[in-house]
Amino acid sequence: PPTDGGTTPPTDGGTTPPTDGGTTPPTDGGVNPPTDGGTTPPTDGGVNPPTDGGTTPPTDGGTTPPTDG
């Protein structure tokens, strides 16, 4: 007798979570020694951009053909 191929279920791709970029701390410039006097300006740490996780596409399960007995 032939076997019924049936169907293969699709898989749910789901989503990839984004990563939090966080912040880079600024550096303290401090003070230059007496020969110069002045001050060293601090550096601006700014913000790191987060990464977009996007979406993983689902796979199409399709149909398994029956076998001819």
PQR file of N, CA, C, O and H, with PARSE charges and radii, in Angstrom:
ATOM      1  N   PRO A   1       0.828  -1.214   0.000 -0.5600 1.5000
ATOM      2  CA  PRO A   1       0.000   0.000   0.000  0.2800 2.0000
ATOM      3  C   PRO A   1       0.861   1.261   0.000  0.5500 1.7000
ATOM      4  O   PRO A   1       1.953   1.269   0.568 -0.5500 1.4000
ATOM      5  N   PRO A   2       0.374   2.320  -0.632 -0.5600 1.5000
ATOM      6  CA  PRO A   2       1.152   3.568  -0.620  0.2800 2.0000
ATOM      7  C   PRO A   2       1.118   4.212   0.769  0.5500 1.7000
ATOM      8  O   PRO A   2       0.192   3.982   1.546 -0.5500 1.4000
ATOM      9  N   THR A   3       2.107   4.994   1.059 -0.4000 1.5000
ATOM     10  CA  THR A   3       2.131   5.711   2.340 -0.0000 2.0000
ATOM     11  C   THR A   3       1.684   7.154   2.102  0.5500 1.7000
ATOM     12  O   THR A   3       2.025   7.757   1.083 -0.5500 1.4000
ATOM     13  H   THR A   3       2.859   5.180   0.428  0.4000 1.0000
ATOM     14  N   ASP A   4       0.926   7.697   3.041 -0.4000 1.5000
ATOM     15  CA  ASP A   4       0.430   9.082   2.968 -0.0000 2.0000
ATOM     16  C   ASP A   4       1.547  10.025   3.401  0.5500 1.7000
ATOM     17  O   ASP A   4       2.012   9.979   4.540 -0.5500 1.4000
ATOM     18  H   ASP A   4       0.650   7.208   3.868  0.4000 1.0000
ATOM     19  N   GLY A   5       1.965  10.877   2.474 -0.4000 1.5000
ATOM     20  CA  GLY A   5       3.081  11.774   2.796 -0.0000 2.0000
ATOM     21  C   GLY A   5       2.753  12.819   3.850  0.5500 1.7000
ATOM     22  O   GLY A   5       3.642  13.207   4.609 -0.5500 1.4000
ATOM     23  H   GLY A   5       1.587  10.914   1.549  0.4000 1.0000
ATOM     24  N   GLY A   6       1.514  13.289   3.928 -0.4000 1.5000
ATOM     25  CA  GLY A   6       1.129  14.308   4.902 -0.0000 2.0000
ATOM     26  C   GLY A   6       1.823  15.645   4.653  0.5500 1.7000
ATOM     27  O   GLY A   6       2.292  15.902   3.544 -0.5500 1.4000
ATOM     28  H   GLY A   6       0.793  12.973   3.312  0.4000 1.0000
ATOM     29  N   THR A   7       1.892  16.498   5.676 -0.4000 1.5000
ATOM     30  CA  THR A   7       2.515  17.813   5.535 -0.0000 2.0000
ATOM     31  C   THR A   7       3.581  18.018   6.606  0.5500 1.7000
ATOM     32  O   THR A   7       3.469  17.505   7.719 -0.5500 1.4000
ATOM     33  H   THR A   7       1.511  16.289   6.577  0.4000 1.0000
ATOM     34  N   THR A   8       4.618  18.780   6.251 -0.4000 1.5000
ATOM     35  CA  THR A   8       5.661  19.165   7.198 -0.0000 2.0000
ATOM     36  C   THR A   8       5.295  20.543   7.745  0.5500 1.7000
ATOM     37  O   THR A   8       5.117  21.480   6.967 -0.5500 1.4000
ATOM     38  H   THR A   8       4.709  19.198   5.346  0.4000 1.0000
ATOM     39  N   PRO A   9       5.180  20.686   9.073 -0.5600 1.5000
ATOM     40  CA  PRO A   9       4.774  21.994   9.619  0.2800 2.0000
ATOM     41  C   PRO A   9       5.861  23.051   9.444  0.5500 1.7000
ATOM     42  O   PRO A   9       7.049  22.743   9.531 -0.5500 1.4000
ATOM     43  N   PRO A  10       5.453  24.302   9.196 -0.5600 1.5000
ATOM     44  CA  PRO A  10       6.467  25.369   9.074  0.2800 2.0000
ATOM     45  C   PRO A  10       7.065  25.687  10.444  0.5500 1.7000
ATOM     46  O   PRO A  10       6.438  25.433  11.472 -0.5500 1.4000
ATOM     47  N   THR A  11       8.263  26.236  10.457 -0.4000 1.5000
ATOM     48  CA  THR A  11       8.890  26.642  11.712 -0.0000 2.0000
ATOM     49  C   THR A  11       8.726  28.152  11.886  0.5500 1.7000
ATOM     50  O   THR A  11       8.833  28.905  10.918 -0.5500 1.4000
ATOM     51  H   THR A  11       8.773  26.442   9.621  0.4000 1.0000
ATOM     52  N   ASP A  12       8.470  28.586  13.099 -0.4000 1.5000
ATOM     53  CA  ASP A  12       8.303  30.010  13.426 -0.0000 2.0000
ATOM     54  C   ASP A  12       9.680  30.648  13.585  0.5500 1.7000
ATOM     55  O   ASP A  12      10.450  30.278  14.471 -0.5500 1.4000
ATOM     56  H   ASP A  12       8.383  27.974  13.885  0.4000 1.0000
ATOM     57  N   GLY A  13       9.980  31.611  12.715 -0.4000 1.5000
ATOM     58  CA  GLY A  13      11.301  32.241  12.775 -0.0000 2.0000
ATOM     59  C   GLY A  13      11.526  33.066  14.032  0.5500 1.7000
ATOM     60  O   GLY A  13      12.662  33.195  14.487 -0.5500 1.4000
ATOM     61  H   GLY A  13       9.355  31.912  11.995  0.4000 1.0000
ATOM     62  N   GLY A  14      10.468  33.625  14.597 -0.4000 1.5000
ATOM     63  CA  GLY A  14      10.604  34.455  15.797 -0.0000 2.0000
ATOM     64  C   GLY A  14      11.382  35.734  15.539  0.5500 1.7000
ATOM     65  O   GLY A  14      11.564  36.122  14.385 -0.5500 1.4000
ATOM     66  H   GLY A  14       9.545  33.520  14.227  0.4000 1.0000
ATOM     67  N   THR A  15      11.841  36.390  16.583 -0.4000 1.5000
ATOM     68  CA  THR A  15      12.584  37.640  16.453 -0.0000 2.0000
ATOM     69  C   THR A  15      13.896  37.561  17.213  0.5500 1.7000
ATOM     70  O   THR A  15      13.993  36.889  18.239 -0.5500 1.4000
ATOM     71  H   THR A  15      11.693  36.075  17.520  0.4000 1.0000
ATOM     72  N   THR A  16      14.897  38.249  16.704 -0.4000 1.5000
ATOM     73  CA  THR A  16      16.185  38.383  17.381 -0.0000 2.0000
ATOM     74  C   THR A  16      16.144  39.680  18.188  0.5500 1.7000
ATOM     75  O   THR A  16      15.899  40.742  17.615 -0.5500 1.4000
ATOM     76  H   THR A  16      14.818  38.795  15.870  0.4000 1.0000
ATOM     77  N   PRO A  17      16.375  39.624  19.499 -0.5600 1.5000
ATOM     78  CA  PRO A  17      16.274  40.851  20.298  0.2800 2.0000
ATOM     79  C   PRO A  17      17.402  41.825  19.983  0.5500 1.7000
ATOM     80  O   PRO A  17      18.528  41.405  19.715 -0.5500 1.4000
ATOM     81  N   PRO A  18      17.106  43.130  20.012 -0.5600 1.5000
ATOM     82  CA  PRO A  18      18.165  44.111  19.772  0.2800 2.0000
ATOM     83  C   PRO A  18      19.126  44.161  20.958  0.5500 1.7000
ATOM     84  O   PRO A  18      18.755  43.795  22.074 -0.5500 1.4000
ATOM     85  N   THR A  19      20.343  44.605  20.724 -0.4000 1.5000
ATOM     86  CA  THR A  19      21.304  44.754  21.811 -0.0000 2.0000
ATOM     87  C   THR A  19      21.335  46.216  22.250  0.5500 1.7000
ATOM     88  O   THR A  19      21.275  47.122  21.420 -0.5500 1.4000
ATOM     89  H   THR A  19      20.644  44.902  19.818  0.4000 1.0000
ATOM     90  N   ASP A  20      21.429  46.435  23.552 -0.4000 1.5000
ATOM     91  CA  ASP A  20      21.481  47.784  24.124 -0.0000 2.0000
ATOM     92  C   ASP A  20      22.891  48.327  23.976  0.5500 1.7000
ATOM     93  O   ASP A  20      23.839  47.758  24.517 -0.5500 1.4000
ATOM     94  H   ASP A  20      21.478  45.698  24.226  0.4000 1.0000
ATOM     95  N   GLY A  21      23.033  49.424  23.245 -0.4000 1.5000
ATOM     96  CA  GLY A  21      24.355  49.990  23.019 -0.0000 2.0000
ATOM     97  C   GLY A  21      25.019  50.533  24.278  0.5500 1.7000
ATOM     98  O   GLY A  21      26.246  50.559  24.372 -0.5500 1.4000
ATOM     99  H   GLY A  21      22.262  49.886  22.805  0.4000 1.0000
ATOM    100  N   GLY A  22      24.215  50.966  25.245 -0.4000 1.5000
ATOM    101  CA  GLY A  22      24.775  51.518  26.480 -0.0000 2.0000
ATOM    102  C   GLY A  22      25.482  52.836  26.254  0.5500 1.7000
ATOM    103  O   GLY A  22      25.304  53.459  25.208 -0.5500 1.4000
ATOM    104  H   GLY A  22      23.218  50.945  25.169  0.4000 1.0000
ATOM    105  N   THR A  23      26.270  53.268  27.200 -0.4000 1.5000
ATOM    106  CA  THR A  23      26.994  54.534  27.069 -0.0000 2.0000
ATOM    107  C   THR A  23      28.479  54.323  27.328  0.5500 1.7000
ATOM    108  O   THR A  23      28.868  53.465  28.121 -0.5500 1.4000
ATOM    109  H   THR A  23      26.414  52.762  28.051  0.4000 1.0000
ATOM    110  N   THR A  24      29.308  55.121  26.646 -0.4000 1.5000
ATOM    111  CA  THR A  24      30.745  55.133  26.886 -0.0000 2.0000
ATOM    112  C   THR A  24      31.025  56.274  27.861  0.5500 1.7000
ATOM    113  O   THR A  24      30.689  57.425  27.580 -0.5500 1.4000
ATOM    114  H   THR A  24      28.992  55.818  26.002  0.4000 1.0000
ATOM    115  N   PRO A  25      31.638  55.967  29.002 -0.5600 1.5000
ATOM    116  CA  PRO A  25      31.863  57.041  29.983  0.2800 2.0000
ATOM    117  C   PRO A  25      32.876  58.067  29.484  0.5500 1.7000
ATOM    118  O   PRO A  25      33.824  57.719  28.780 -0.5500 1.4000
ATOM    119  N   PRO A  26      32.671  59.339  29.852 -0.5600 1.5000
ATOM    120  CA  PRO A  26      33.638  60.354  29.442  0.2800 2.0000
ATOM    121  C   PRO A  26      34.936  60.203  30.239  0.5500 1.7000
ATOM    122  O   PRO A  26      34.940  59.622  31.324 -0.5500 1.4000
ATOM    123  N   THR A  27      36.038  60.731  29.693 -0.4000 1.5000
ATOM    124  CA  THR A  27      37.297  60.701  30.424 -0.0000 2.0000
ATOM    125  C   THR A  27      37.513  62.063  31.093  0.5500 1.7000
ATOM    126  O   THR A  27      37.223  63.107  30.510 -0.5500 1.4000
ATOM    127  H   THR A  27      36.035  61.203  28.811  0.4000 1.0000
ATOM    128  N   ASP A  28      38.021  62.031  32.310 -0.4000 1.5000
ATOM    129  CA  ASP A  28      38.279  63.261  33.062 -0.0000 2.0000
ATOM    130  C   ASP A  28      39.616  63.849  32.609  0.5500 1.7000
ATOM    131  O   ASP A  28      40.664  63.221  32.758 -0.5500 1.4000
ATOM    132  H   ASP A  28      38.256  61.183  32.784  0.4000 1.0000
ATOM    133  N   GLY A  29      39.566  65.052  32.061 -0.4000 1.5000
ATOM    134  CA  GLY A  29      40.790  65.657  31.552 -0.0000 2.0000
ATOM    135  C   GLY A  29      41.797  66.024  32.633  0.5500 1.7000
ATOM    136  O   GLY A  29      43.001  66.033  32.373 -0.5500 1.4000
ATOM    137  H   GLY A  29      38.715  65.563  31.940  0.4000 1.0000
ATOM    138  N   GLY A  30      41.329  66.325  33.837 -0.4000 1.5000
ATOM    139  CA  GLY A  30      42.233  66.701  34.927 -0.0000 2.0000
ATOM    140  C   GLY A  30      42.930  68.026  34.668  0.5500 1.7000
ATOM    141  O   GLY A  30      42.450  68.827  33.866 -0.5500 1.4000
ATOM    142  H   GLY A  30      40.351  66.317  34.048  0.4000 1.0000
ATOM    143  N   VAL A  31      44.055  68.271  35.332 -0.4000 1.5000
ATOM    144  CA  VAL A  31      44.791  69.538  35.221 -0.0000 2.0000
ATOM    145  C   VAL A  31      46.237  69.246  34.835  0.5500 1.7000
ATOM    146  O   VAL A  31      46.859  68.326  35.366 -0.5500 1.4000
ATOM    147  H   VAL A  31      44.445  67.620  35.984  0.4000 1.0000
ATOM    148  N   ASN A  32      46.759  70.038  33.909 -0.4000 1.5000
ATOM    149  CA  ASN A  32      48.164  69.887  33.512 -0.0000 2.0000
ATOM    150  C   ASN A  32      49.063  70.451  34.616  0.5500 1.7000
ATOM    151  O   ASN A  32      48.646  71.337  35.363 -0.5500 1.4000
ATOM    152  H   ASN A  32      46.254  70.785  33.478  0.4000 1.0000
ATOM    153  N   PRO A  33      50.281  69.946  34.718 -0.5600 1.5000
ATOM    154  CA  PRO A  33      51.214  70.429  35.747  0.2800 2.0000
ATOM    155  C   PRO A  33      51.579  71.916  35.581  0.5500 1.7000
ATOM    156  O   PRO A  33      51.360  72.490  34.514 -0.5500 1.4000
ATOM    157  N   PRO A  34      52.130  72.531  36.624 -0.5600 1.5000
ATOM    158  CA  PRO A  34      52.362  73.985  36.677  0.2800 2.0000
ATOM    159  C   PRO A  34      53.103  74.589  35.489  0.5500 1.7000
ATOM    160  O   PRO A  34      52.905  75.771  35.206 -0.5500 1.4000
ATOM    161  N   THR A  35      53.945  73.839  34.779 -0.4000 1.5000
ATOM    162  CA  THR A  35      54.660  74.461  33.664 -0.0000 2.0000
ATOM    163  C   THR A  35      53.700  74.942  32.582  0.5500 1.7000
ATOM    164  O   THR A  35      53.966  75.941  31.915 -0.5500 1.4000
ATOM    165  H   THR A  35      54.106  72.879  35.008  0.4000 1.0000
ATOM    166  N   ASP A  36      52.570  74.228  32.403 -0.4000 1.5000
ATOM    167  CA  ASP A  36      51.583  74.629  31.397 -0.0000 2.0000
ATOM    168  C   ASP A  36      50.467  75.442  32.045  0.5500 1.7000
ATOM    169  O   ASP A  36      50.010  76.432  31.474 -0.5500 1.4000
ATOM    170  H   ASP A  36      52.353  73.416  32.945  0.4000 1.0000
ATOM    171  N   GLY A  37      50.034  75.039  33.211 -0.4000 1.5000
ATOM    172  CA  GLY A  37      48.920  75.724  33.852 -0.0000 2.0000
ATOM    173  C   GLY A  37      47.606  75.189  33.340  0.5500 1.7000
ATOM    174  O   GLY A  37      47.197  74.138  33.833 -0.5500 1.4000
ATOM    175  H   GLY A  37      50.406  74.235  33.676  0.4000 1.0000
ATOM    176  N   GLY A  38      46.924  75.770  32.441 -0.4000 1.5000
ATOM    177  CA  GLY A  38      45.681  75.382  31.768 -0.0000 2.0000
ATOM    178  C   GLY A  38      45.002  74.090  32.209  0.5500 1.7000
ATOM    179  O   GLY A  38      45.342  73.519  33.246 -0.5500 1.4000
ATOM    180  H   GLY A  38      47.256  76.624  32.041  0.4000 1.0000
ATOM    181  N   THR A  39      44.083  73.658  31.444 -0.4000 1.5000
ATOM    182  CA  THR A  39      43.365  72.418  31.723 -0.0000 2.0000
ATOM    183  C   THR A  39      43.250  71.599  30.441  0.5500 1.7000
ATOM    184  O   THR A  39      43.190  72.141  29.338 -0.5500 1.4000
ATOM    185  H   THR A  39      43.808  74.122  30.602  0.4000 1.0000
ATOM    186  N   THR A  40      43.221  70.303  30.614 -0.4000 1.5000
ATOM    187  CA  THR A  40      42.989  69.400  29.486 -0.0000 2.0000
ATOM    188  C   THR A  40      41.497  69.143  29.419  0.5500 1.7000
ATOM    189  O   THR A  40      40.901  68.700  30.401 -0.5500 1.4000
ATOM    190  H   THR A  40      43.270  69.863  31.511  0.4000 1.0000
ATOM    191  N   PRO A  41      40.882  69.414  28.272 -0.5600 1.5000
ATOM    192  CA  PRO A  41      39.427  69.231  28.197  0.2800 2.0000
ATOM    193  C   PRO A  41      39.044  67.744  28.291  0.5500 1.7000
ATOM    194  O   PRO A  41      39.768  66.878  27.801 -0.5500 1.4000
ATOM    195  N   PRO A  42      37.907  67.465  28.921 -0.5600 1.5000
ATOM    196  CA  PRO A  42      37.444  66.075  28.988  0.2800 2.0000
ATOM    197  C   PRO A  42      36.957  65.598  27.608  0.5500 1.7000
ATOM    198  O   PRO A  42      36.595  66.412  26.759 -0.5500 1.4000
ATOM    199  N   THR A  43      36.952  64.304  27.396 -0.4000 1.5000
ATOM    200  CA  THR A  43      36.413  63.778  26.149 -0.0000 2.0000
ATOM    201  C   THR A  43      34.952  63.403  26.372  0.5500 1.7000
ATOM    202  O   THR A  43      34.575  62.909  27.435 -0.5500 1.4000
ATOM    203  H   THR A  43      37.246  63.642  28.085  0.4000 1.0000
ATOM    204  N   ASP A  44      34.140  63.648  25.345 -0.4000 1.5000
ATOM    205  CA  ASP A  44      32.704  63.347  25.419 -0.0000 2.0000
ATOM    206  C   ASP A  44      32.506  61.870  25.110  0.5500 1.7000
ATOM    207  O   ASP A  44      32.792  61.405  24.006 -0.5500 1.4000
ATOM    208  H   ASP A  44      34.446  64.049  24.482  0.4000 1.0000
ATOM    209  N   GLY A  45      32.013  61.145  26.105 -0.4000 1.5000
ATOM    210  CA  GLY A  45      31.824  59.714  25.907 -0.0000 2.0000
ATOM    211  C   GLY A  45      30.746  59.384  24.897  0.5500 1.7000
ATOM    212  O   GLY A  45      30.856  58.376  24.200 -0.5500 1.4000
ATOM    213  H   GLY A  45      31.781  61.523  27.001  0.4000 1.0000
ATOM    214  N   GLY A  46      29.711  60.193  24.794 -0.4000 1.5000
ATOM    215  CA  GLY A  46      28.640  59.965  23.834 -0.0000 2.0000
ATOM    216  C   GLY A  46      27.837  58.717  24.143  0.5500 1.7000
ATOM    217  O   GLY A  46      27.940  58.162  25.237 -0.5500 1.4000
ATOM    218  H   GLY A  46      29.621  61.012  25.361  0.4000 1.0000
ATOM    219  N   VAL A  47      27.049  58.279  23.198 -0.4000 1.5000
ATOM    220  CA  VAL A  47      26.180  57.114  23.360 -0.0000 2.0000
ATOM    221  C   VAL A  47      26.428  56.145  22.217  0.5500 1.7000
ATOM    222  O   VAL A  47      26.517  56.549  21.058 -0.5500 1.4000
ATOM    223  H   VAL A  47      26.965  58.730  22.309  0.4000 1.0000
ATOM    224  N   ASN A  48      26.540  54.860  22.549 -0.4000 1.5000
ATOM    225  CA  ASN A  48      26.683  53.835  21.509 -0.0000 2.0000
ATOM    226  C   ASN A  48      25.297  53.479  21.001  0.5500 1.7000
ATOM    227  O   ASN A  48      24.393  53.233  21.800 -0.5500 1.4000
ATOM    228  H   ASN A  48      26.468  54.531  23.490  0.4000 1.0000
ATOM    229  N   PRO A  49      25.113  53.446  19.691 -0.5600 1.5000
ATOM    230  CA  PRO A  49      23.777  53.112  19.168  0.2800 2.0000
ATOM    231  C   PRO A  49      23.442  51.640  19.396  0.5500 1.7000
ATOM    232  O   PRO A  49      24.321  50.783  19.305 -0.5500 1.4000
ATOM    233  N   PRO A  50      22.174  51.341  19.692 -0.5600 1.5000
ATOM    234  CA  PRO A  50      21.781  49.931  19.827  0.2800 2.0000
ATOM    235  C   PRO A  50      21.766  49.251  18.466  0.5500 1.7000
ATOM    236  O   PRO A  50      21.635  49.920  17.442 -0.5500 1.4000
ATOM    237  N   THR A  51      21.898  47.933  18.444 -0.4000 1.5000
ATOM    238  CA  THR A  51      21.808  47.200  17.186 -0.0000 2.0000
ATOM    239  C   THR A  51      20.382  46.699  17.014  0.5500 1.7000
ATOM    240  O   THR A  51      19.740  46.264  17.970 -0.5500 1.4000
ATOM    241  H   THR A  51      22.004  47.389  19.276  0.4000 1.0000
ATOM    242  N   ASP A  52      19.896  46.769  15.771 -0.4000 1.5000
ATOM    243  CA  ASP A  52      18.533  46.333  15.462 -0.0000 2.0000
ATOM    244  C   ASP A  52      18.523  44.826  15.271  0.5500 1.7000
ATOM    245  O   ASP A  52      19.165  44.304  14.360 -0.5500 1.4000
ATOM    246  H   ASP A  52      20.417  47.123  14.995  0.4000 1.0000
ATOM    247  N   GLY A  53      17.794  44.129  16.132 -0.4000 1.5000
ATOM    248  CA  GLY A  53      17.785  42.673  16.062 -0.0000 2.0000
ATOM    249  C   GLY A  53      17.099  42.138  14.812  0.5500 1.7000
ATOM    250  O   GLY A  53      17.462  41.065  14.328 -0.5500 1.4000
ATOM    251  H   GLY A  53      17.272  44.553  16.873  0.4000 1.0000
ATOM    252  N   GLY A  54      16.126  42.853  14.284 -0.4000 1.5000
ATOM    253  CA  GLY A  54      15.425  42.416  13.079 -0.0000 2.0000
ATOM    254  C   GLY A  54      14.572  41.179  13.326  0.5500 1.7000
ATOM    255  O   GLY A  54      14.308  40.817  14.472 -0.5500 1.4000
ATOM    256  H   GLY A  54      15.832  43.724  14.677  0.4000 1.0000
ATOM    257  N   THR A  55      14.147  40.540  12.257 -0.4000 1.5000
ATOM    258  CA  THR A  55      13.263  39.383  12.336 -0.0000 2.0000
ATOM    259  C   THR A  55      13.838  38.223  11.540  0.5500 1.7000
ATOM    260  O   THR A  55      14.333  38.417  10.430 -0.5500 1.4000
ATOM    261  H   THR A  55      14.361  40.834  11.326  0.4000 1.0000
ATOM    262  N   THR A  56      13.777  37.030  12.092 -0.4000 1.5000
ATOM    263  CA  THR A  56      14.186  35.825  11.374 -0.0000 2.0000
ATOM    264  C   THR A  56      12.959  35.284  10.656  0.5500 1.7000
ATOM    265  O   THR A  56      11.945  35.003  11.295 -0.5500 1.4000
ATOM    266  H   THR A  56      13.375  36.872  12.993  0.4000 1.0000
ATOM    267  N   PRO A  57      13.034  35.133   9.322 -0.5600 1.5000
ATOM    268  CA  PRO A  57      11.847  34.681   8.586  0.2800 2.0000
ATOM    269  C   PRO A  57      11.506  33.223   8.902  0.5500 1.7000
ATOM    270  O   PRO A  57      12.399  32.406   9.126 -0.5500 1.4000
ATOM    271  N   PRO A  58      10.202  32.900   8.918 -0.5600 1.5000
ATOM    272  CA  PRO A  58       9.825  31.503   9.149  0.2800 2.0000
ATOM    273  C   PRO A  58      10.157  30.645   7.930  0.5500 1.7000
ATOM    274  O   PRO A  58      10.273  31.161   6.819 -0.5500 1.4000
ATOM    275  N   THR A  59      10.308  29.353   8.134 -0.4000 1.5000
ATOM    276  CA  THR A  59      10.548  28.460   7.005 -0.0000 2.0000
ATOM    277  C   THR A  59       9.222  27.836   6.590  0.5500 1.7000
ATOM    278  O   THR A  59       8.390  27.482   7.425 -0.5500 1.4000
ATOM    279  H   THR A  59      10.214  28.934   9.037  0.4000 1.0000
ATOM    280  N   ASP A  60       9.044  27.710   5.259 -0.4000 1.5000
ATOM    281  CA  ASP A  60       7.820  27.126   4.715 -0.0000 2.0000
ATOM    282  C   ASP A  60       7.958  25.608   4.726  0.5500 1.7000
ATOM    283  O   ASP A  60       8.829  25.051   4.057 -0.5500 1.4000
ATOM    284  H   ASP A  60       9.720  27.998   4.580  0.4000 1.0000
ATOM    285  N   GLY A  61       7.093  24.942   5.489 -0.4000 1.5000
ATOM    286  CA  GLY A  61       7.215  23.493   5.612 -0.0000 2.0000
ATOM    287  C   GLY A  61       6.880  22.744   4.332  0.5500 1.7000
ATOM    288  O   GLY A  61       7.458  21.687   4.079 -0.5500 1.4000
ATOM    289  H   GLY A  61       6.386  25.393   6.032  0.4000 1.0000
ATOM    290  N   GLY A  62       5.969  23.255   3.523 -0.4000 1.5000
ATOM    291  CA  GLY A  62       5.600  22.607   2.275 -0.0000 2.0000
ATOM    292  C   GLY A  62       4.881  21.282   2.510  0.5500 1.7000
ATOM    293  O   GLY A  62       4.348  21.041   3.594 -0.5500 1.4000
ATOM    294  H   GLY A  62       5.500  24.114   3.729  0.4000 1.0000
ATOM    295  N   THR A  63       4.868  20.421   1.485 -0.4000 1.5000
ATOM    296  CA  THR A  63       4.151  19.146   1.547 -0.0000 2.0000
ATOM    297  C   THR A  63       5.080  17.991   1.178  0.5500 1.7000
ATOM    298  O   THR A  63       5.851  18.084   0.223 -0.5500 1.4000
ATOM    299  H   THR A  63       5.301  20.617   0.605  0.4000 1.0000
ATOM    300  N   THR A  64       5.000  16.916   1.936 -0.4000 1.5000
ATOM    301  CA  THR A  64       5.766  15.714   1.613 -0.0000 2.0000
ATOM    302  C   THR A  64       4.910  14.846   0.683  0.5500 1.7000
ATOM    303  O   THR A  64       3.792  14.478   1.045 -0.5500 1.4000
ATOM    304  H   THR A  64       4.374  16.840   2.712  0.4000 1.0000
ATOM    305  N   PRO A  65       5.421  14.516  -0.509 -0.5600 1.5000
ATOM    306  CA  PRO A  65       4.594  13.733  -1.448  0.2800 2.0000
ATOM    307  C   PRO A  65       4.405  12.296  -0.964  0.5500 1.7000
ATOM    308  O   PRO A  65       5.279  11.746  -0.295 -0.5500 1.4000
ATOM    309  N   PRO A  66       3.269  11.692  -1.299 -0.5600 1.5000
ATOM    310  CA  PRO A  66       3.073  10.294  -0.914  0.2800 2.0000
ATOM    311  C   PRO A  66       3.967   9.369  -1.742  0.5500 1.7000
ATOM    312  O   PRO A  66       4.360   9.706  -2.859 -0.5500 1.4000
ATOM    313  N   THR A  67       4.277   8.213  -1.186 -0.4000 1.5000
ATOM    314  CA  THR A  67       5.067   7.246  -1.950 -0.0000 2.0000
ATOM    315  C   THR A  67       4.116   6.283  -2.650  0.5500 1.7000
ATOM    316  O   THR A  67       3.086   5.886  -2.104 -0.5500 1.4000
ATOM    317  H   THR A  67       3.957   7.940  -0.279  0.4000 1.0000
ATOM    318  N   ASP A  68       4.493   5.916  -3.882 -0.4000 1.5000
ATOM    319  CA  ASP A  68       3.660   4.996  -4.675 -0.0000 2.0000
ATOM    320  C   ASP A  68       3.975   3.563  -4.259  0.5500 1.7000
ATOM    321  O   ASP A  68       5.085   3.068  -4.456 -0.5500 1.4000
ATOM    322  H   ASP A  68       5.330   6.238  -4.326  0.4000 1.0000
ATOM    323  N   GLY A  69       2.970   2.910  -3.678 -0.4000 1.5000
ATOM    324  CA  GLY A  69       3.194   1.561  -3.189 -0.0000 2.0000
ATOM    325  C   GLY A  69       3.448   0.587  -4.326  0.5500 1.7000
ATOM    326  O   GLY A  69       3.657  -0.602  -4.086 -0.5500 1.4000
ATOM    327  H   GLY A  69       2.068   3.312  -3.518  0.4000 1.0000
TER
END
